[in-house]
Amino acid sequence: MASIVLGDDHAVFVESLFSVLVGQGFRVPVLARSLTGTIEAVHHHRPDICLLGRRFPDGDGVAAIRHLITVSPATRILLLAAEDDTDAMHQAVRSGAAGYLPKTWGVGKLVQALEQVVNSAVGLDTPRVSSGQSEEIDEAHRLAAHLTARERECLALLVEGLDTPAMTLRLGVSTTTVRSYVQALLTKLGVHSRLEAATFAVRHHLIDHD
């Protein structure tokens, strides 16, 4: 059973990926939300793979790759990156990462790529984004352009994992108004649940998150 330390600070994305990885038989001893926590987890657990996000509140994942390899030389590092962050992808490989995985692939395709790494002695040969994927990203941003400012605020709160009562406090509006905003953004994005909306937003980088 391959072990994976998962380090990324996008709550909805990382929890969805964690659930799928465990369901597929991977062992995930740590789900880290900070760069410091990721480094500590890799040092302690010496996993087969470290899935590493790009940006954390306490540092840049790419800049930490050489250090991660130093603390656990046998761990293969895979960068989780945005499709358009090609500089980071190339820098990650130059720093010793086994490859990179675009977040827009979705959890199913990410798991397939991880299985490829586990079953191979070499790094991951990650293809460039296909025209179909590019069209999917463009379509997501086209749909998001129809959101009002308030609906976009609600979407950001969904990504944070807030429920309706917490959203009413944050926005200073009634429960009915929050539900109206959420229903509107679900309709405009073409999704059917709050979790699906949050995952959609993270995958396609619809919400600014640094």
LINLINCOR-V728287 format. One record per run of one state. SS is the DSSP state (alpha for helix, beta for strand, coil for the rest). FROM is the first residue (numbers start at 0). TO is the last residue. If there is no record, write none. Layout:
<<SS:FROM:TO> <SS:FROM:TO>>
This chain:
<<coil:0:1> <beta:2:6> <coil:7:9> <alpha:10:22> <coil:23:25> <beta:26:31> <coil:32:33> <alpha:34:44> <coil:45:47> <beta:48:52> <coil:53:53> <beta:54:55> <coil:56:57> <beta:58:59> <coil:60:60> <alpha:61:70> <coil:71:74> <beta:75:80> <coil:81:84> <alpha:85:93> <coil:94:97> <beta:98:101> <alpha:102:104> <coil:105:105> <alpha:106:117> <coil:118:129> <alpha:130:143> <coil:144:147> <alpha:148:159> <coil:160:162> <alpha:163:170> <coil:171:173> <alpha:174:188> <coil:189:192> <alpha:193:202> <coil:203:209>>
